[in-house]
Amino acid sequence: MPPLFIALVIILVIHYFLAIATVYLVLKDMGLVKAVIPWNLIVLLIPLLGPAAYLIFRCFRKKK
């Protein structure tokens, strides 16, 4: 197997688990509102950077 294929598989497996955990946090933080839809699309469609973007946003967001 070419190394590029192995790296792609590893990245997608990591993204799968990271995306599930991040979507859980989005739903836990915001509930079921329309604001969740863009975050879900970003998290699920952009490998590794989507979940990282929400986790960074979550760190700097002001708590109520």
C-alpha positions as CSV (number, residue, x, y, z in Angstrom):
1,M,0.0,0.0,0.0
2,P,1.3,3.5,-0.8
3,P,2.1,5.6,2.3
4,L,-0.3,8.4,1.1
5,F,-3.2,6.0,1.2
6,I,-2.3,4.9,4.7
7,A,-2.0,8.5,5.9
8,L,-5.4,9.3,4.4
9,V,-7.1,6.4,6.1
10,I,-5.5,7.4,9.5
11,I,-6.6,11.0,9.1
12,L,-10.2,10.0,8.2
13,V,-10.4,7.6,11.2
14,I,-9.2,10.3,13.5
15,H,-11.6,12.8,12.0
16,Y,-14.5,10.4,12.4
17,F,-14.1,10.1,16.2
18,L,-13.2,13.8,16.6
19,A,-16.2,14.8,14.6
20,I,-18.6,12.7,16.7
21,A,-17.2,14.1,20.0
22,T,-17.4,17.7,18.7
23,V,-21.0,17.3,17.4
24,Y,-21.9,16.0,20.8
25,L,-20.4,19.1,22.4
26,V,-22.1,21.4,19.9
27,L,-25.5,19.9,20.8
28,K,-24.7,19.9,24.5
29,D,-23.7,23.6,24.4
30,M,-26.3,25.0,22.1
31,G,-29.2,22.6,22.1
32,L,-31.4,22.0,19.1
33,V,-31.5,25.5,17.5
34,K,-30.8,26.6,13.9
35,A,-27.4,27.9,14.9
36,V,-26.3,24.3,15.3
37,I,-26.6,23.6,11.5
38,P,-23.6,25.6,10.3
39,W,-21.4,24.2,13.0
40,N,-22.4,20.7,12.2
41,L,-21.6,21.2,8.5
42,I,-18.2,22.7,9.3
43,V,-17.4,19.9,11.8
44,L,-18.5,17.1,9.5
45,L,-17.3,18.4,6.1
46,I,-13.8,19.8,6.9
47,P,-11.5,17.0,8.1
48,L,-9.6,17.8,11.3
49,L,-9.9,21.6,10.9
50,G,-13.7,21.7,11.4
51,P,-13.6,20.1,14.9
52,A,-10.5,22.1,15.8
53,A,-12.3,25.4,14.8
54,Y,-15.3,24.6,17.1
55,L,-13.1,23.6,20.0
56,I,-11.1,26.8,19.7
57,F,-14.3,28.8,19.4
58,R,-15.6,27.0,22.5
59,C,-12.5,28.0,24.5
60,F,-12.8,31.7,23.8
61,R,-16.5,32.1,23.8
62,K,-17.9,34.0,26.8
63,K,-19.8,31.7,29.2
64,K,-23.2,32.8,30.4
